Amino acid sequence: MLFGLDGVEIGLIIVFLCLFGGILSGFPVAFAIGGAAVISFAIIAALDSGGYLIHQAIDKGSAEYAALIADGVRADAISTFRFPDLPRIAENVFVGGWETALDRNLSFVVNRMNERVLAGQSIETLLAVVMFVLMGITLERSKIADDLLTTMSRVFGPLPGGLAVSVVVVGAFLAASTGIVGATVVTMGLLSLPTMLRAGYSKELATGVIAASGTLGQIIPPSIVIVLLGTLAGDLYSAAQEERAQLVGCSDALTYLGEPAVVSVGTLFQAALLPGILLAFLYAAYAFGFAMLNPHKAPAVDVGGGTGEPITRNEGLTWFLAVPGGLIIALVFLMNLGVVGSQSVIVDSFTDAGQTASLRTGVSDECAAAMLELHGEEAWSAALAEQAAIDDAGGVAEARALSEEERSALIAQKVDDAPVIGTGIAVMALLLALILTTARGVAPSADPTPLLIGGVGVVLILLADVGLINPLTTPGVTTLIIILPLLLVCWTLIPAMGRLAKNDLLRVVFPPLVLIVAVLGSILGGITNPTPAAALGAAGAIMLAAYRKLADDEKSGKIILLATGAIALLLIVGVNFDMRIGQEDVAFEDYIAFLFAFSMFLFAMFGLLYACTVLWLGGILTPVVRETAKVTSMVFTILIGSQLLNLVVISFGGEHYIQQFLRSFDEEWTVFLIVMLVLFVLGFVLDFLEIIYIVIPIVGPVIYGGTFDPKWVTIMIAVNLQTSFLTPPFGFALFYLRGVAPKEVTTGHIYRGVLPFVLIQVGGLLILALVPSIVTIVPNLLN
């Protein structure tokens, strides 16, 4: 054996040395990975052919091995790490020669490219990467960060460490709207770093908070890291749990777990929401605490007031806290009382099928023992009792078609039990009321009469629902009933929106906030998957950037506003009317609604094309598209190169060797801690993309094949990978900031500045480990 090491160990060292050498060579990373795969394979093949790489494999023909099998030890659990005294046999690392491995790798490359890049199940999700990148770069070029930083500095500046806190808030806001770390760090470095230094801020605090806040886009949805990691995690978790189920004697993972072994990108977005907010809070808390302890290094700064009307504290508490809070509480209270709720009277054409047992009990004795150990005595006994009751009743009741009389009776029952006010109208009234009350709060000295008239209109809408609308009222008739009070409210919204536009905070925050709510709300609420939501976000970002460009050029942006309104009307009509006009019986009002929605769609498309034209003529669209193409091509090229590198590791048994090492530990926590530590260390020298596509496929079958919640595992990995942007010497956020920092800010200042935030990241990981419900509570509530 060369240097006393096993041949597989030397092969792994060669692969990672070639990878690090390729990255440090200055060659583009996307191509360095593929080159490292080719070079490392050639070196290992040459050494193997020369007889220098010998793998000491377990002799499966020995009596000791046969004795372990006879004692019930599974073959996959027998390894040189767990049973080091077993007899060994020497063999080449390439079983059958490197020529066979090369031939097999080439065929695998074609299959993997087809599965993961060209036409696999994950390709639709990967398309979301393109859209989110386009959305982020477009918003970055629209100068949204400029206004956000200025406005937040006015809000938080007078506090100790206020400028640092404002950077964190803007970083979190940009993370939810752009998610591009480089763009965020560079933008905030250019805009806020000189201001913070002029205000007397410590160079370490200023650089650290900018670099750390810029990385929030890696965890706060919509995060490209989670999209890429989620597509991989879903496949790894499903395959690992299927293997786990079969190893314990069960037919499939659904039987063994009692639920499908599935984890989606949308669910991971839900899981990442609170951890992202937690990290932003920890960053801001550190900045505030640092300022309290070192006031001369983070002084309070009065940036200057905005253009909005000054308001008293009582007015602010009344109109921005008490009244909106009261309206929301009132709606929740009425929903709990049953006054507000769904008025749907849709009845299925079939009866419900009988309830099945909570767990499948008709399994083999081996599987039953494993399920008993996994779910516990209480759950297993309950499932047995449920199945016994079902069997005594003659089995699970089959669904059958309902008669017309039965359907009519069920519909009548639903009408009688329906709430007085429908959820849709109640939510619409709440939103309209919040706009009116907020407009009152930002300009309390202005004439309240138009707002009061709008409030009367909101009340009339609710009264019309109570007195004139019932669950059997069609959407068309409902529209005609509420159209007059709705038009009255819309008329009063014109002066209300004018007042809101004069407030700097609302004018700056509201447009991107609407975009964030539209994108994240549709994903987190389960309305759609990430890809259509990303497309909506990209289109919204283009229109927002075009509106900003027109405003800068002192031109009218009415077409953009009208197109935005057309999209809103399109969505409202699509939700409330049946758009399936290809059916045999289509109501006249549905035809009208379809024509109206189609016309809104055409106008929205015109608005989008108009926005693209504005950006193109303004010299913005071309660099945005070029930069989007560069980023996404880099991602997909790294994906292809990493697949080559993985196949090289697999071909000489490296992947199996690492997995055997991890599985040699009996404690699942030990394995997970080792993996997390390795990922943390690799973050010093590798980018998150390399770690996701090179390391996770190797360790994934082990960490996703245990009892840990896959959502929690994935978010822990994502937070850990976020640290790779901050850890010296190769943290990308550090390079981005170094490139735009003034000369008086040295690399040493940046390195010292990010160290507390790296420790905060580690502390955040510890909090998520001790309180995993921070990750799981949102998905559990929403699903």
C-alpha positions in Angstrom: 0.0 0.0 0.0 1.3 3.5 -0.9 2.2 5.5 2.3 0.5 2.8 4.3 -2.9 4.1 3.2 -5.7 2.1 1.6 -6.0 2.6 -2.1 -9.5 4.1 -1.8 -8.2 6.6 0.8 -5.4 7.7 -1.6 -7.9 8.0 -4.4 -10.1 10.3 -2.3 -7.1 12.4 -1.4 -6.1 12.7 -5.1 -9.7 13.7 -6.1 -9.9 16.5 -3.5 -6.3 17.7 -4.1 -7.1 18.0 -7.8 -10.4 19.8 -7.0 -8.7 22.3 -4.6 -5.8 22.8 -7.1 -8.3 23.5 -9.9 -10.2 26.0 -7.8 -7.0 27.8 -6.6 -5.5 27.8 -10.1 -7.7 30.8 -11.0 -9.4 28.8 -13.8 -13.2 29.3 -13.9 -14.7 27.2 -11.1 -17.4 25.8 -13.4 -14.8 24.3 -15.6 -12.2 23.5 -12.9 -14.5 20.9 -11.4 -14.9 19.0 -14.6 -11.2 19.3 -15.3 -10.4 18.0 -11.8 -12.6 15.0 -12.5 -10.7 14.1 -15.7 -7.3 14.7 -14.2 -8.0 12.8 -11.0 -9.4 9.8 -12.9 -6.3 9.7 -15.1 -3.9 9.8 -12.1 -5.8 7.2 -10.2 -6.1 5.0 -13.3 -2.3 5.3 -13.8 -1.5 4.4 -10.2 -3.9 1.5 -10.2 -2.5 0.1 -13.4 1.0 0.3 -11.9 -0.1 -1.6 -8.8 0.3 1.2 -6.4 -3.3 1.5 -5.3 -4.4 -1.6 -3.4 -7.7 -1.8 -1.6 -7.9 -4.1 1.5 -11.4 -5.4 1.1 -13.2 -7.8 3.4 -12.8 -11.5 2.4 -16.5 -12.5 2.0 -15.4 -16.1 1.6 -13.9 -16.3 5.1 -15.4 -18.3 7.9 -15.5 -15.2 10.1 -17.6 -13.3 7.6 -20.0 -16.3 7.2 -20.3 -16.4 11.0 -21.4 -12.8 11.1 -24.0 -13.4 8.4 -25.2 -16.5 10.4 -25.6 -14.3 13.5 -28.0 -12.1 11.7 -25.7 -9.2 10.8 -26.8 -7.5 7.6 -24.2 -7.6 4.8 -24.4 -3.8 4.3 -23.6 -3.3 8.0 -20.3 -5.3 7.8 -17.4 -3.0 7.1 -13.7 -2.6 7.9 -14.6 0.2 10.3 -17.0 -1.8 12.4 -15.2 -5.2 12.1 -11.5 -4.3 11.7 -10.3 -7.9 12.6 -12.1 -9.6 9.6 -9.8 -11.3 7.1 -8.9 -9.1 4.1 -8.0 -9.6 0.5 -6.0 -7.2 -1.7 -7.7 -6.0 -4.9 -7.4 -3.1 -7.3 -9.5 0.0 -6.6 -10.9 -0.3 -10.1 -12.6 -3.7 -10.1 -12.3 -5.0 -13.7 -9.8 -2.4 -14.6 -10.0 1.4 -15.3 -11.2 0.7 -18.9 -14.4 -0.9 -17.5 -14.8 2.0 -15.0 -14.4 4.6 -17.8 -16.9 2.8 -20.0 -19.4 2.6 -17.1 -18.8 6.3 -16.2 -19.5 7.5 -19.7 -22.8 5.7 -19.8 -23.7 7.1 -16.3 -22.8 10.6 -17.5 -25.4 10.4 -20.2 -28.0 9.0 -17.9 -27.3 11.6 -15.1 -27.3 14.5 -17.5 -30.7 13.4 -18.8 -32.1 12.9 -15.3 -30.7 16.0 -13.6 -30.0 18.6 -16.3 -32.0 17.9 -19.5 -35.3 16.0 -18.9 -35.5 14.6 -15.4 -38.2 15.2 -12.8 -36.1 18.0 -11.2 -35.6 20.0 -14.3 -38.9 22.0 -13.8 -37.8 23.0 -10.3 -34.3 23.9 -11.6 -36.0 26.3 -14.1 -37.0 28.3 -11.0 -33.3 29.1 -10.6 -33.3 31.0 -13.9 -36.4 33.0 -12.9 -35.2 33.8 -9.4 -31.8 34.9 -10.7 -33.5 37.1 -13.3 -35.8 38.5 -10.6 -32.8 39.3 -8.3 -30.6 40.9 -10.9 -33.5 43.0 -12.2 -34.4 44.3 -8.8 -30.7 45.0 -8.0 -30.4 47.0 -11.3 -33.6 48.9 -10.4 -31.8 50.7 -7.5 -34.3 49.3 -5.0 -31.5 48.9 -2.4 -30.6 52.6 -2.6 -34.0 53.7 -1.5 -34.3 50.9 1.1 -31.0 51.8 2.7 -31.8 55.5 2.8 -35.3 55.0 4.2 -34.3 52.4 6.8 -31.4 54.6 7.9 -33.9 57.3 8.7 -36.0 54.9 10.7 -33.2 53.2 12.7 -30.4 55.8 12.5 -31.2 57.6 15.7 -30.8 54.4 17.7 -27.4 53.1 18.9 -26.0 51.0 16.1 -29.0 52.1 14.1 -27.1 52.1 10.8 -25.9 48.6 11.3 -29.4 47.5 12.2 -30.8 49.2 9.1 -28.2 47.2 7.0 -29.5 44.0 8.5 -33.1 44.9 7.8 -32.3 45.8 4.2 -30.3 42.7 3.8 -33.2 40.6 5.0 -35.5 42.5 2.7 -33.2 42.1 -0.3 -32.8 38.4 0.5 -36.5 37.9 0.2 -36.7 39.8 -3.1 -33.3 39.1 -4.8 -31.4 36.3 -3.1 -28.2 37.2 -5.0 -25.4 37.4 -2.4 -22.9 39.1 -4.6 -25.3 41.8 -5.8 -26.5 42.4 -2.2 -23.0 42.7 -0.7 -21.6 44.9 -3.4 -24.7 47.2 -3.4 -24.7 47.6 0.4 -20.9 47.9 0.4 -21.0 50.8 -2.0 -24.0 52.6 -0.4 -23.8 52.0 3.3 -20.1 51.4 4.1 -18.9 54.9 3.3 -21.8 56.3 5.3 -21.1 54.1 8.3 -17.4 55.0 8.3 -18.1 58.8 8.0 -20.5 58.4 11.0 -17.6 56.9 13.1 -18.6 53.3 13.0 -15.9 50.6 13.7 -14.5 49.2 10.4 -14.9 45.7 11.8 -18.6 46.1 12.7 -19.4 47.9 9.4 -17.7 45.3 7.2 -19.0 42.4 9.3 -22.6 43.4 9.3 -22.6 44.1 5.6 -21.0 40.8 4.6 -23.2 38.8 7.0 -26.5 40.5 6.0 -25.7 40.0 2.3 -25.6 36.2 2.9 -29.2 36.1 4.2 -30.3 35.5 0.7 -28.9 32.0 1.0 -31.5 31.0 3.6 -34.4 33.4 3.4 -36.9 32.3 0.7 -36.8 32.4 -2.2 -33.3 31.0 -1.9 -31.4 29.6 -4.8 -29.5 27.4 -2.3 -32.8 25.8 -1.1 -34.0 25.3 -4.7 -30.8 23.5 -5.6 -30.5 21.6 -2.3 -34.2 20.7 -2.3 -34.1 19.0 -5.7 -31.2 16.9 -4.5 -32.6 16.3 -1.0 -36.0 15.0 -2.3 -34.3 12.3 -4.4 -31.8 11.4 -1.6 -34.5 11.2 1.1 -36.9 9.1 -1.0 -34.2 6.6 -2.0 -32.6 6.4 1.4 -36.0 5.7 3.2 -36.9 3.1 0.6 -33.6 1.3 1.2 -34.1 1.7 5.0 -37.6 0.2 4.8 -36.4 -2.8 2.7 -33.5 -3.5 5.1 -35.9 -3.9 8.0 -38.2 -6.2 6.0 -40.9 -3.8 4.9 -42.1 -3.6 1.3 -41.8 0.2 0.9 -41.2 3.5 2.8 -44.9 4.3 2.9 -45.6 1.2 4.9 -42.7 1.6 7.2 -43.0 5.3 7.9 -46.8 5.6 7.7 -46.4 8.6 5.4 -44.9 9.2 1.9 -41.1 9.7 1.9 -41.3 13.1 0.1 -39.8 16.5 0.7 -40.4 19.3 -1.8 -38.8 22.7 -2.4 -42.0 24.4 -1.5 -42.0 22.7 1.9 -38.4 23.7 2.4 -39.2 27.3 1.7 -41.8 27.1 4.5 -39.2 25.5 6.8 -36.6 28.1 6.0 -38.7 31.1 6.8 -38.3 31.3 10.6 -34.6 30.2 10.6 -33.9 33.1 8.2 -35.7 35.6 10.4 -33.9 34.2 13.4 -30.5 34.8 11.9 -31.5 38.3 10.8 -32.6 39.0 14.4 -29.4 37.6 15.8 -27.3 39.8 13.5 -29.4 42.9 14.5 -29.2 42.0 18.2 -25.4 41.7 18.0 -25.1 45.1 16.3 -27.4 46.7 18.9 -25.6 45.0 21.8 -22.2 46.0 20.3 -23.4 49.6 20.1 -24.6 49.6 23.7 -21.2 48.4 24.9 -19.1 50.5 22.6 -21.2 53.6 21.8 -18.2 55.4 20.3 -17.8 52.7 17.7 -21.4 52.6 16.6 -23.0 56.0 17.4 -26.5 57.1 16.8 -26.9 59.1 13.6 -29.6 61.5 12.5 -29.9 60.9 8.8 -32.6 63.5 8.3 -36.3 63.3 8.1 -38.3 62.2 5.1 -40.9 64.0 3.1 -43.9 62.6 4.9 -46.0 64.5 7.5 -44.7 64.3 11.0 -47.1 62.4 13.4 -47.3 62.2 17.1 -46.6 59.0 19.1 -50.3 58.6 19.9 -51.3 59.0 16.3 -48.8 56.4 15.3 -49.9 53.9 17.9 -53.5 54.5 17.0 -53.4 54.2 13.3 -50.5 51.8 12.8 -51.0 49.5 15.7 -54.3 49.7 17.5 -56.7 50.1 14.6 -55.1 47.6 12.2 -54.6 45.1 15.1 -58.2 45.6 16.1 -59.5 44.9 12.6 -57.5 41.8 12.2 -58.5 40.5 15.7 -62.1 41.2 14.9 -61.9 39.1 11.7 -60.2 36.2 13.5 -62.9 36.4 16.2 -65.7 36.4 13.7 -64.1 33.4 11.9 -63.9 31.5 15.2 -67.6 32.3 15.9 -68.6 31.0 12.5 -69.9 34.3 11.3 -67.1 34.5 8.6 -66.0 31.4 6.7 -66.2 29.5 3.4 -69.7 29.5 1.8 -68.8 26.7 -0.7 -71.7 24.3 -1.3 -69.7 22.0 -3.6 -70.6 18.4 -2.9 -68.7 15.3 -4.1 -70.6 13.0 -6.4 -69.5 10.0 -4.3 -69.6 9.1 -0.6 -66.4 9.2 1.4 -64.4 6.0 1.5 -64.1 4.3 4.9 -61.3 5.3 7.2 -58.2 3.1 7.1 -55.9 2.3 10.0 -53.3 4.9 10.9 -50.6 2.3 10.1 -50.5 -0.7 7.8 -50.7 -3.8 10.0 -50.9 -6.6 7.4 -47.1 -6.8 7.2 -44.5 -9.5 7.9 -43.3 -10.2 11.4 -40.0 -8.6 10.7 -41.6 -5.5 9.4 -44.1 -5.4 12.3 -41.2 -5.5 14.8 -39.4 -2.7 13.0 -42.6 -0.6 12.8 -43.2 -1.2 16.5 -39.7 0.0 17.4 -40.1 3.1 15.1 -43.6 4.3 16.1 -43.8 3.0 19.6 -46.1 0.6 21.5 -49.0 3.1 21.8 -49.1 4.0 18.0 -48.8 0.4 16.9 -51.5 -0.8 19.4 -53.8 1.9 18.2 -53.3 0.9 14.6 -54.0 -2.8 15.5 -57.2 -1.8 17.3 -58.3 0.4 14.3 -57.7 -2.4 11.9 -59.5 -4.9 14.1 -62.6 -2.6 14.2 -62.5 -2.2 10.4 -62.3 -6.0 9.9 -65.2 -6.5 12.3 -67.2 -4.0 10.3 -66.6 -6.0 7.2 -63.6 -4.1 5.9 -63.1 -0.6 4.5 -66.3 0.9 3.1 -66.1 1.5 -0.6 -67.1 4.8 -2.0 -70.3 4.8 -4.0 -72.1 7.3 -6.3 -74.6 9.6 -4.5 -78.2 9.9 -5.7 -79.6 13.2 -6.7 -81.8 13.3 -3.6 -78.7 12.7 -1.4 -76.7 15.4 -3.2 -79.6 17.9 -2.8 -79.9 17.1 0.9 -76.2 17.6 1.4 -76.3 20.9 -0.5 -79.2 22.1 1.5 -77.4 21.2 4.7 -74.3 23.1 3.6 -76.5 26.2 2.8 -78.1 26.1 6.3 -74.7 25.7 8.0 -72.9 28.3 5.9 -71.4 31.4 7.6 -73.2 34.7 7.1 -70.1 36.4 5.5 -67.9 34.7 2.9 -64.1 34.5 3.5 -63.3 36.2 0.2 -65.4 39.3 0.8 -64.3 39.5 4.5 -60.6 39.5 3.5 -61.2 42.0 0.7 -63.0 44.3 3.1 -60.2 44.0 5.6 -57.5 44.9 3.0 -59.5 47.9 1.8 -60.0 49.0 5.4 -56.3 48.7 6.2 -55.4 50.9 3.2 -57.8 53.6 4.4 -56.7 53.5 8.0 -53.0 53.6 7.0 -53.7 56.6 4.8 -55.3 58.3 7.7 -52.3 57.5 9.9 -49.7 58.9 7.5 -51.6 62.2 7.0 -53.7 62.8 10.2 -54.1 66.5 9.5 -55.6 66.0 6.0 -59.3 66.0 5.4 -60.7 62.6 6.6 -64.0 62.9 4.7 -62.9 60.8 1.6 -61.6 58.1 3.9 -64.8 58.1 6.0 -66.8 57.7 2.8 -64.5 54.7 1.9 -65.2 53.2 5.3 -68.9 53.5 4.7 -68.4 51.7 1.4 -66.6 48.9 3.1 -69.4 48.5 5.6 -72.0 48.5 2.7 -70.1 45.7 1.1 -70.3 43.6 4.3 -74.0 44.5 4.7 -74.7 43.5 1.1 -73.1 40.1 1.7 -75.2 39.6 4.9 -78.5 40.7 3.4 -78.4 40.0 -0.3 -75.8 37.2 -0.9 -76.2 33.6 0.1 -74.1 30.5 -0.6 -76.1 29.7 -3.8 -75.6 33.2 -5.3 -73.5 32.9 -8.4 -70.2 34.9 -8.7 -71.7 37.1 -11.5 -74.7 38.1 -9.3 -72.4 38.6 -6.3 -70.3 41.0 -8.4 -73.4 43.0 -9.5 -74.6 43.3 -5.9 -71.3 44.7 -4.5 -70.2 46.6 -7.5 -71.6 50.0 -6.4 -70.2 50.1 -2.9 -66.9 48.7 -4.3 -66.7 51.5 -6.8 -67.4 53.9 -4.0 -64.4 52.5 -2.1 -62.2 52.5 -5.2 -63.0 56.2 -5.7 -61.9 57.0 -2.2 -58.7 54.9 -2.7 -57.4 57.5 -5.1 -56.7 60.2 -2.5 -55.7 57.4 0.0 -53.0 56.1 -2.3 -51.9 59.7 -3.0 -51.3 60.2 0.7 -49.5 56.8 1.1 -47.2 57.7 -1.8 -46.0 60.8 0.0 -44.7 58.6 2.9 -41.1 57.6 2.2 -41.3 54.3 4.1 -44.5 53.1 2.4 -43.5 54.4 -1.1 -40.2 52.5 -0.9 -41.2 49.4 0.9 -44.7 48.7 -0.5 -43.9 47.8 -4.2 -41.2 45.2 -3.5 -43.2 44.0 -0.5 -46.2 43.3 -2.7 -43.9 41.3 -5.0 -42.4 39.3 -2.1 -45.9 38.5 -0.8 -47.1 37.5 -4.2 -44.1 35.2 -4.8 -43.6 33.8 -1.3 -47.3 33.8 -0.5 -48.1 31.6 -3.5 -45.4 29.1 -2.5 -45.8 29.1 1.3 -49.6 28.9 0.9 -49.4 25.9 -1.4 -51.1 27.7 -4.2 -48.4 26.9 -6.7 -44.9 25.4 -6.9 -41.7 27.5 -7.0 -41.3 27.6 -10.8 -44.6 29.5 -11.7 -44.0 31.7 -8.6 -40.5 32.5 -9.8 -41.9 33.4 -13.2 -44.4 35.7 -11.6 -41.6 37.2 -9.5 -39.4 37.8 -12.6 -42.2 39.5 -14.5 -43.1 41.6 -11.5 -39.4 42.6 -11.0 -39.2 43.7 -14.7 -42.4 45.8 -14.3 -41.1 47.3 -11.1 -37.8 48.2 -12.6 -39.5 49.7 -15.6 -41.7 51.9 -13.4 -38.6 53.0 -11.5 -36.8 53.8 -14.8 -39.8 55.9 -16.0 -40.0 57.7 -12.7 -36.3 58.6 -12.9 -36.8 59.9 -16.5 -39.8 61.9 -15.2 -42.2 59.9 -17.5 -45.6 58.5 -16.8 -45.7 55.0 -15.5 -49.5 54.6 -15.8 -49.2 51.7 -18.3 -47.2 49.7 -15.8 -49.7 50.5 -13.0 -52.6 49.6 -15.2 -50.9 46.3 -16.3 -50.3 45.5 -12.6 -54.0 46.1 -11.9 -54.9 43.9 -14.9 -52.9 41.1 -13.3 -54.7 41.5 -10.0 -58.1 41.5 -11.7 -57.1 38.5 -13.7 -56.2 36.6 -10.6 -59.4 37.7 -8.8 -61.6 36.6 -11.7 -59.8 33.3 -12.1 -60.3 32.4 -8.5 -64.0 33.3 -8.4 -65.3 32.1 -11.8 -65.1 28.9 -13.7 -62.7 29.4 -16.6 -63.3 25.9 -18.1 -65.3 27.1 -21.1 -64.6 23.8 -22.9 -67.3 22.0 -20.9 -70.8 21.2 -22.4 -72.7 23.5 -20.0 -71.1 26.9 -19.5 -73.0 29.7 -17.7 -73.3 33.0 -19.5 -71.5 34.8 -16.7 -68.5 32.4 -17.0 -68.2 33.3 -20.7 -68.2 37.0 -19.8 -65.7 36.3 -17.0 -63.5 34.4 -19.4 -63.5 37.1 -22.0 -62.8 39.7 -19.3 -59.9 37.6 -17.9 -58.5 37.0 -21.4 -58.6 40.7 -22.1 -56.8 41.4 -18.8 -54.2 38.8 -19.7 -53.6 40.4 -23.1 -53.2 43.9 -21.5 -50.9 42.4 -18.8 -48.7 40.9 -21.5 -48.7 44.2 -23.3 -47.6 45.9 -20.1 -44.8 43.3 -19.6 -43.6 43.9 -23.2 -43.8 47.6 -22.7 -41.7 47.2 -19.5 -39.1 45.2 -21.4 -39.0 47.8 -24.1 -38.5 50.6 -21.5 -35.6 48.6 -19.9 -34.1 47.7 -23.2 -34.1 51.3 -24.5 -32.7 52.4 -21.1 -29.8 50.1 -21.4 -30.9 47.9 -18.5 -32.4 44.8 -20.0 -29.4 43.7 -22.0 -26.9 43.5 -19.1 -29.6 41.9 -16.9 -30.2 39.1 -19.4 -26.5 38.7 -20.0 -25.8 38.5 -16.3 -28.7 36.1 -15.8 -27.3 33.8 -18.5 -23.8 33.9 -16.9 -25.1 33.0 -13.5 -27.4 30.2 -14.6 -24.9 28.8 -17.0 -22.4 28.7 -14.3 -24.8 26.9 -12.0 -25.6 24.2 -14.6 -22.0 23.9 -15.7 -21.0 23.3 -12.1 -23.9 20.7 -11.9 -22.4 18.8 -14.9 -18.9 19.0 -13.6 -19.8 17.8 -10.2 -21.6 14.9 -11.7 -18.4 13.9 -13.4 -16.5 14.2 -10.2 -19.0 12.2 -8.3 -18.8 9.4 -10.9 -15.0 9.3 -10.5 -15.4 8.9 -6.7 -18.1 6.2 -7.2 -16.0 4.4 -9.8 -13.1 3.5 -7.4 -15.4 2.8 -4.4 -14.9 6.2 -2.7 -18.5 6.9 -2.1 -19.2 3.4 -0.6 -16.0 3.8 1.5 -17.2 7.1 3.0 -20.7 5.8 3.6 -19.3 2.7 5.4 -17.3 5.0 7.7 -20.3 7.1 8.6 -22.5 4.0 9.1 -19.9 2.5 11.5 -21.2 4.9 14.2 -24.2 3.7 16.1 -25.3 7.1 17.3 -27.2 9.0 14.5 -26.3 12.4 16.1 -22.6 11.5 15.9 -22.9 10.9 12.2 -24.8 14.2 11.6 -22.3 16.2 13.7 -19.4 14.7 11.7 -21.1 15.7 8.4 -21.9 19.2 9.6 -18.3 19.7 10.8 -16.9 18.5 7.5 -19.3 20.8 5.6 -18.3 23.7 7.9 -14.5 23.1 7.2 -15.1 22.6 3.5 -16.8 26.0 3.5 -13.4 27.6 4.1 -12.2 26.5 0.7 -15.3 25.5 -1.4 -18.3 27.5 -2.6 -21.8 26.3 -1.7 -22.5 25.0 -5.2 -19.5 22.6 -5.1 -20.5 21.4 -1.6 -24.1 20.8 -2.7 -23.3 18.9 -5.9 -20.1 17.1 -4.8 -20.4 16.3 -1.1 -24.1 16.1 -0.4 -24.7 13.2 -2.9 -22.0 11.2 -1.1 -23.1 11.7 2.5 -26.9 12.2 1.7 -27.8 8.5 1.7 -26.6 8.3 5.3 -27.9 11.5 6.9 -31.3 11.2 5.0 -31.6 7.5 5.8 -32.1 7.9 9.5 -34.9 9.1 11.8 -34.2 12.9 11.5 -36.9 15.1 9.8 -35.6 15.7 6.3 -36.8 19.3 6.4 -34.7 20.0 9.5 -31.7 18.2 8.0 -31.9 20.2 4.8 -32.3 23.6 6.6 -29.4 22.8 8.9 -27.2 22.1 5.9 -28.4 25.3 4.2 -27.5 27.4 7.2 -24.2 25.7 7.4 -23.5 26.4 3.7 -24.4 30.0 4.3 -21.4 30.2 6.5 -19.2 29.3 3.5 -19.7 32.8 2.2 -18.2 34.3 5.4 -15.4 32.0 6.4 -11.9 33.2 5.5 -9.9 32.9 3.4 -12.1 32.1 0.5 -15.5 33.4 1.6 -17.1 34.9 -1.5 -18.9 37.7 0.5 -15.5 38.8 1.7 -14.1 39.1 -1.8 -17.2 41.0 -3.0 -16.9 43.5 -0.1 -13.1 43.8 -0.5 -13.6 44.8 -4.2 -15.8 47.8 -3.3 -14.4 48.8 0.1 -12.4 52.1 0.5 -8.6 51.9 0.7 -8.6 52.5 4.5 -10.5 49.2 5.0 -8.1 46.4 4.9 -8.6 42.7 4.4 -7.7 42.2 8.1 -10.6 44.5 9.1 -13.0 42.4 7.0 -11.7 39.1 8.4 -12.0 40.4 12.0 -15.4 41.9 11.3 -17.0 38.6 10.0 -15.6 36.4 12.8 -18.4 37.4 15.3 -21.0 36.7 12.6 -19.5 33.3 11.9 -19.9 32.5 15.6 -23.5 33.8 15.4 -24.0 31.3 12.5 -22.7 28.5 14.7 -24.9 29.7 17.5 -27.9 29.8 15.1 -27.1 26.2 14.2 -27.0 25.2 17.8 -30.4 26.9 18.5 -32.0 25.0 15.5 -30.5 21.8 16.8 -31.9 22.3 20.3 -35.2 23.6 19.1 -36.0 21.9 15.8 -39.6 23.1 16.0 -38.3 26.5 14.7 -37.8 24.7 11.4 -40.9 22.4 11.4 -43.6 24.5 12.9 -44.4 26.6 9.7 -44.7 23.5 7.4 -46.8 21.7 10.0 -49.2 24.6 10.4 -49.5 25.3 6.7 -49.8 21.6 5.6 
